[in-house]
Amino acid sequence: MKPYAERTHEEMRDVLMSPLADGPQAHYYMVRGGDKKSNITVWEAGTVGAEYIKSYGHYHTGDLEETYTILQGEGIIILQGQIEDEGVTDFKAIKVKAGDKIHIPKNTGHLAINIGTTWLVTSDDSPASLAAHADYSLFKKMRGAAYYVVEKDGKPSFVKNPLYGNVPDVRIE
């Protein structure tokens, strides 16, 4: 596995609210540390259509847990429960800023969103060196998380993803 990777706009179209909208060439960049170092991820600022720049989203395989440390910027970390019958069991949005640490429990879908005007930079302890540590297929199948985070009147707002059936209200922390 390469230590450096980027997630391009073309790759992100799978999970965007408006897949035909223009966006930056790359939405975010990852430096994978392997089993001896943290991983670093840097998100561009801005929107694609009205939707803030975000990561693709995934569930970990196995019983993996993860901790994100916010190094710079401000964002929202989405945690969603298991997908069942085209719905999710839980949906939480955690507003974060530099210095915050967020625990990602096992079996929890997650992604990060840059809601600021500068880069959002995180470090995490995910075992990205494991070839199959993450399952992106559920987010791809559902074209993103249960809610999209969009800019409305200069601040984040949540729009339900119509491909999901039964979803709980957004819990914001």
C-alpha positions in Angstrom: 0.0 0.0 0.0 1.4 3.4 -1.0 2.0 5.7 2.0 0.5 8.7 0.1 -3.0 8.8 -1.5 -5.5 11.3 -2.6 -9.2 11.1 -3.0 -10.1 12.8 -6.3 -13.3 14.6 -7.3 -14.0 11.8 -9.8 -13.8 9.2 -7.0 -15.9 11.2 -4.7 -18.8 11.5 -7.2 -20.1 8.1 -5.8 -21.0 9.7 -2.5 -21.9 13.3 -3.3 -25.3 14.9 -3.0 -24.8 16.5 -6.4 -22.4 14.2 -8.3 -22.4 16.4 -11.4 -21.3 19.6 -9.5 -17.8 20.9 -10.0 -15.3 20.4 -7.2 -11.5 20.5 -6.5 -9.3 18.1 -8.4 -8.7 16.3 -5.0 -10.9 16.6 -2.0 -8.4 15.2 0.6 -5.0 13.8 0.9 -3.8 10.9 3.2 -0.4 10.0 4.5 -0.6 6.5 5.9 1.8 5.8 8.7 1.5 2.1 8.8 1.6 0.3 12.2 4.3 2.5 13.7 3.0 6.1 13.0 -0.2 8.0 12.9 -2.0 8.6 9.7 -2.5 12.2 8.6 -5.4 13.5 6.5 -5.8 17.0 5.0 -9.2 18.1 3.6 -9.6 21.0 1.2 -11.9 23.8 2.2 -15.0 24.7 0.2 -18.1 23.0 -1.2 -19.2 20.8 -4.1 -22.5 22.4 -5.0 -23.8 23.3 -1.5 -22.2 20.2 0.2 -19.1 20.7 2.3 -15.9 18.8 1.3 -15.9 15.5 3.1 -14.2 12.1 3.2 -15.7 9.1 1.4 -17.0 7.3 4.5 -16.4 3.7 5.6 -17.0 1.1 8.2 -14.1 -0.8 9.7 -13.9 -4.5 9.2 -13.6 -6.6 12.3 -13.5 -5.1 15.8 -11.4 -2.1 15.0 -11.7 1.2 16.8 -10.1 4.5 16.0 -9.3 7.8 17.5 -9.1 11.0 15.5 -7.1 14.0 16.7 -8.0 17.3 15.1 -4.7 19.2 14.4 -6.0 22.2 12.5 -9.3 23.7 11.3 -12.9 22.9 12.1 -15.2 20.2 11.0 -17.9 17.7 11.7 -17.3 14.1 12.4 -20.3 11.9 11.4 -20.9 8.7 13.2 -23.7 6.4 12.0 -24.8 3.1 13.2 -25.3 0.0 11.1 -27.3 0.1 7.9 -30.4 -2.0 8.3 -33.2 -2.2 5.8 -31.9 0.9 4.0 -31.9 2.9 7.2 -29.4 3.4 10.1 -29.7 2.7 13.8 -28.1 5.9 14.9 -26.7 9.2 13.5 -24.5 11.6 15.4 -22.7 14.8 14.2 -19.8 16.0 16.4 -18.5 19.5 15.8 -14.7 19.5 16.2 -11.8 22.0 16.2 -8.1 21.9 16.7 -7.2 20.0 19.9 -10.3 17.8 20.0 -10.1 13.9 20.1 -12.9 11.8 18.8 -13.3 8.1 19.5 -14.8 6.0 16.6 -16.4 2.9 18.1 -16.2 -0.5 16.3 -19.0 -1.2 13.8 -19.7 2.5 13.3 -19.7 4.2 9.9 -17.8 7.5 9.9 -16.5 10.3 7.8 -15.1 13.8 8.4 -16.3 17.1 6.9 -14.4 20.4 6.6 -16.8 23.2 7.5 -14.1 25.8 7.9 -12.3 28.2 5.5 -8.9 26.6 5.9 -7.6 23.0 5.7 -9.0 20.5 8.1 -6.1 18.3 9.3 -6.4 15.2 11.4 -4.2 12.5 12.7 -5.7 9.0 13.5 -4.6 5.6 14.7 -6.4 3.5 12.1 -4.5 0.5 10.9 -4.5 1.8 7.3 -1.6 -0.5 6.6 -4.0 -3.4 6.7 -5.2 -4.0 3.2 -8.8 -4.6 4.1 -9.3 -2.5 7.2 -12.2 -0.5 5.8 -15.4 -1.3 3.9 -16.5 1.6 1.6 -19.2 -0.4 -0.2 -22.1 0.6 2.0 -21.5 4.3 1.6 -21.1 3.8 -2.1 -24.3 1.8 -2.4 -26.2 4.5 -0.4 -24.4 7.4 -2.2 -23.1 8.8 1.1 -24.2 8.9 4.7 -27.8 9.2 5.9 -27.5 13.0 5.9 -25.5 15.4 3.7 -24.0 18.4 5.4 -24.6 21.5 3.3 -23.8 25.2 3.6 -27.0 27.2 4.3 -26.9 30.9 5.2 -23.2 30.5 6.1 -23.5 27.6 8.4 -23.9 23.8 8.3 -27.3 22.3 7.7 -28.3 18.6 7.4 -30.2 17.3 4.4 -31.6 13.7 4.5 -30.2 11.4 1.9 -33.3 10.1 0.0 -31.8 6.6 -0.5 -32.1 5.9 3.2 -35.5 4.8 4.5 -35.8 5.0 8.3 -33.2 7.3 9.8 -33.2 8.9 13.3 -33.0 12.7 13.7 -29.5 14.1 13.7 -27.9 14.3 17.2 -25.5 17.2 17.3 -22.7 17.3 19.9 
